[in-house]
Amino acid sequence: MVLTEQILERLNIQTKGAPLSILSQRRSTIVPIKTTKPYPEPIENLISSYPSYLKLAKAIGWEALPYSLKKLIEPKYWSGDVSCSGRNLSSISQAELLKFNEEETTKIIKAAKRHLTTVNSILYAAIMFALKKVFIPYSDHKINVGTAINIRELIPKRIPRTDQGVYVLIAQKNYIHVKNGDNFWDLVNDYGEHISDRKRISGVREMAEDVGMLYLSPKEDDALEKCLAKKVNSTQNGRPLSIIFSNLGVGWVQENKDQQEFSLEDVLFSATPPCILDAVQITAATANNRMCMVASWPEGSFINGRERFRIFMSELKKALMEASEEGREHYFYQDVLKGS
């Protein structure tokens, strides 16, 4: 965010004929465009990530089970239409954009404040309702969700926003089952508690242990490839997650936007989903009080993916707008089905 803010500032100062030396007086001009600084430290150097004995015992015990037994034990979860196990699926990614105007974005923010929750939690609940309706309406399949969490402010050694490294860990919430009688705001609160727990230092360390498991992997040249192949062949559709959700939140609030030569109209934040990790990635970001969401998926993982994700994004917006109506304290999944 800081870098793009700085680039916009540079462009606007140059168009006004002001000397670039004025940039040194600006608070936001603190990220060098070119630098000789070393690469940022990896996450495993910033927080203890070596897996606990309990983590190791669970991992070893699960890996020791034959796949046929794993299939009987593990609940069925949705992970796209086409399995990537033993297949050469298309590596092309597709994406669908959903834009919210200022009034719609404000409506969601106000709903979050009324319910003492976060916009992030509201987006999660709407995603669950829309995903259930469009992709698994008549199935008892669960949903496995990974949430990208920025750990810059959550670890003892704080990382400033000016550091251009990526400091994200994934918080998993597995086997979510959306039913007709489920209340939107119950999903919101349950997810909010889950994320709050993951943001405690104990939760951050637990998430970091997934990274730390790499310490124990064999060091041969093809070891990682073999490890990934084994995981793909032992998970449902070759993917441990249904979706990964990431929200950058509010950024890029430009002062005197109408008086600037260069400004941000909409901010698009997108991520390409690895075929062997999740079926779809859903991202969100907000600039100048306008939110944009992007759903991206591997082309080969879905049948008629473009058409279905267009419907999914429409249902997602419908759920967000209806649930966020002032005075509406209850919004059930069966309400989403009305008018279908």
Protein Blocks (a to p, Z undefined) as FASTA:
>chain_A
ZZmmmmmmmmmmmmnopafklmmmpmklmccfbdcbdcdddfklmpccbdcfklmmmmmm
mmmpcfklmmmmpccddebjbdcehpacdfbdcdddddddfklmmmmmmmmmmnopafkl
mmmmmmmmmmmmmmmmmbcbdcdddddddfklmpfbacdfklccdcddddddehiacdfk
lcfklmmmmmmmmmmmmmpmklmmmmmmmmmmmmmpcfbfklmmmmmmmmmmmcghhiab
fbdcddebjahiaehkllpfbdcfbdcddddddfklbmbdcddddeehiacddddddfkl
pghklmmmmmmmmmmmmmmmmmmpghiabdcfklmmgoZZ
